[in-house]
Amino acid sequence: MARLFTEQFSFSKGDSVVVIGLGRFGSAVAQSLMRLGHDVMGIDRDGEPVQAWADLLTHTVQADSTNVSVMRQLGVADFAHGIVGIGTDLASSLMTVMALTELGIKDIWVKAMTPEHGQIAQRIGAHHVVYPEADMGQRVAHLISGRMIDYIEFDDGFAIAKVHAPAATHQLSLAESGVREKFGVTVVGIKRANEDFQHATPHSRIVADDLLIVSGPTRKVEAFASQK
């Protein structure tokens, strides 16, 4: 799950990130960001997760993230990005967003449990909201019910999916099968067994068992993936 949401973060290499709330979501995202080369400060009110992650993150601190003065003393205002991963404590989550806003953090991400939580967070300063349980549930449903192998949906109704090539495309070039005209999606890449990934062109020929990387409006990607 953490990998899925880390892929959404448009961070430059080496940017500093403060992750607040070192539960399952926050700690997994923090670890993924470390692997990607970012400096990460982890903050939690509870000392146990702070100690558990002390040797794995750049810095870990036990602190009250809702207290602006404490956060300023910790140097949080100098961080490029803030991720609020606080789970069930709605008040602490929102007050932390307010603290980051007051400190002038330019890029604030919030884990939200409900649409109402997300809406309030955005109104008080959050720039991005993620819904881990809901988004992962939708992703799993797509993987189970269709021919998709992997699936990512973006906020603007756009999706990218890895799908088995439908029979209607077999032994034809993309131009001949007319995928874009018939389905309104774009095949951007092809992965064939025992061969390197290749970027798709109108002349690319599809064979049975090919895996296609497809992009386009979510509903059209879903419809294409449902083809046998």
Salt bridges, closest charged atoms under 4 A:
GLU7 OE2 - ARG3 NH1 2.49
ASP15 OD2 - HIS81 NE2 2.80
ASP64 OD1 - ARG45 NH2 2.91
ASP107 OD2 - HIS81 ND1 2.65
ASP107 OD1 - HIS128 NE2 2.90
ASP150 OD2 - ARG3 NH2 3.98
ASP150 OD1 - ARG139 NH2 2.07
GLU176 OE1 - ARG205 NH2 3.56
ASP210 OD2 - ARG192 NH2 2.78
GLU222 OE2 - HIS142 NE2 2.42
